[in-house]
Amino acid sequence: MKLSVLLFGIARDIVGDRQISVDLPENENVAGLLNYLKKEYPSFNDLQSLLVAVNDTYAKSEHVLQENDEIALIPPVSGG
Amino acid sequence: MDSQFSKAELERYSRHLIIPEFNIEGQRKLKESKVLVVGAGGLGSPLLFYLTAAGAGTIGIVDFDTIEESNLQRQVLFTVDDIGKSKAKTAAQRLKRLNPHVEFRVYDTQLTSDNALEIIRDYDVIADGTDNFPTRYLVNDACVILGKTNVYASIFRFEGQVSVFNHLMPDGSRGPNYRDLFPEPPPPGLVPSCAEGGVLGVLPGIIGSLQANEVIKIITGVGEPLAGRLFLFDAFSFETRTVKVAKDPDTKEITKLIDYIEFCGLNNSSQKTEENMVKEITVQELASLKENGSDYQLIDVREPYERKIASIEGELVPLAQIMSFADNIARDKKVIIYCRSGSRSAQAVIQLEKQNGFDNLYNLKGGILAWAKEIDPTVAKY
């Protein structure tokens, strides 16, 4: 299934893009997506604190993804 | 005439008083309120300006820092005459001229686990505009312990985040807080601060104004506060997004304050220890090498756009490309590697020593900032 992944903050630097398209097996969950990203972009292994939103709603690691879901990866930022 | 407001105040706040949903009752709540603004910097500037102009009764300002030249690009509270002065004190002086009806309390000190509860306890609403992770977790935890609403905002380059944490919901429960979104801080060094990663000057103007708006809504009870939602703004593409967030039942209950410097891994991380063991050369030693015409190789591991701000020559090889440059690095003479502050160049030395077995690499201690400060005052500090 095709997923659209939007990147924010330092996740943009890690991936080198603001948005990517990811192809994952059916019924994959958020944890599976993060594992895939960690393999593709090893720096995600260091970024444990990462808010994942699916279709603009906070999703936990067991949340099952659907075709065409829009996922946002939101790391913390600290500037003030 | 109203018993609480003077004629001058009624005239000053008249544009609030004639909004049907706001009216004199909203203004009364503002006047009776006590707001604590933590951080008088980029976010703190619009926050403090608008809270003061709007007529919050008591405003506490916490900041231990002094004003620097590089603050003025976005911290519009301050002027060139203020450089070197206390941010908290200078802000209060400036704001008193904006609205004499507001009482200011100045905390020219760092918020710590020892003083946070005592300071925060006295306020109705807290606005977090700090610039580092330890203080963000500290403000969050103290607000949870004391049952205070924490109006949060944070910025990075072109991006801003805003939310209202630990807010008292209509059902009597408390809304999500920072730890429901980010239970653990990122490892040190991974997420750059404004000083390291930069920030668009107008961004805190936008985001801090949104933060002021939430503070005013919460105090007056007017409108829908941004509780249970995280607002994201991208000034680069002009895209906004509001993400629904909820309390995470797996998050540990917050019962006491901890050592937040340690929690954020900032006191004795292995990376820092490793960096400390790298061979170093001081800017004075480099200056005398230059003067004597000694043979050495100088490598700048910053980015090309940094080189345009300040340069002490040498070959430009950004840190990300340093490993593929290893074959061009001399082994028969001193090789001096530098960056802005000495951190990235230390990483370059560590990587090259580990993977290519160099033993002639020296990190320029303090980087080009130290050079600008101690050797050549014509070089810009950035």
Interface residues (C-beta under 8 A of the other chain):
Chain A: F8 G9 I10 R18 S43 D46 L47 Q48 S49 L51 A53 D56 T57 Y58 K60 A72 I74 P75 P76 V77 S78 G79 G80
Chain B: G39 G41 G42 L43 G44 D128 G129 T130 D131 N132 F133 R136 A153 S154 I155 F156 E159 Q161 L181 F182 P183 E184 P185 P186 P187 L190 V191 P192 S193 C194 G197 V199 P204 L230 L232 D234 S237 R241 T242 V243 K244 V245 A246 D248
